[in-house]
C-alpha cells in the first residue's frame, strides 16, 4: 500500500521532516516515490509547507496518510 508519511531529517535534537509518498514496505529512510512537502516543528509556529495539488492527486490515487500526516493536511487547510 502507498502511504503519505514523514521522513525524519535534521540533526540530533533538531528534527526536520519531509512529507513523502512511499510504499509502506520500504524503511523510514528508504526509497520514496515523491516528496510532497516539509514540516518543521522546531520553529514557532510550526512550519507546514505542502503542495496541495500533489497531496490531492495522491489521495485521489489511493494513498493513505498516516495519522500525523492527516493532522498536518488538515492544519494546512488542504482537506476539511
Buried (B, 14 or more C-beta within 10 A) or exposed (E): EBBBBBBEEEEEEEBBBBBBBBEEEBEEEEEBBBBBBBBBEEEEEEEBEBBBEBBBBBBEEEBBBBEEBBEBBEEBEBEE
